[in-house]
Amino acid sequence: MADDTEPAENTEPEIDVEALQEQLASFSVEQFLISAASTIASLAYAKLERGDLAQSRKAIDALAALAPLLEGELAPDLGLALTKLQVAFAEAASA
């Protein structure tokens, strides 16, 4: 006898869109910008280490675009990371 309380296979769970919107609205945009900038900086370093100049350049440019929007105690650190990335890129590109 089948158990009717078990969800059928291959069914996706229901998403409460309103609850998700409420949760997103409660977050600070600054928090997301810092997180995105940190992730982009890490990606740029990884691409530089692998010699992928085109991808590293794109990541560095994206970080440079975000930098003026960053505030808080981590903003100077990300600014320094951007400067170091730009120097490392220039050195890699001229090698």
Beta strands, then each sheet from edge to edge (+ up, - down):
end
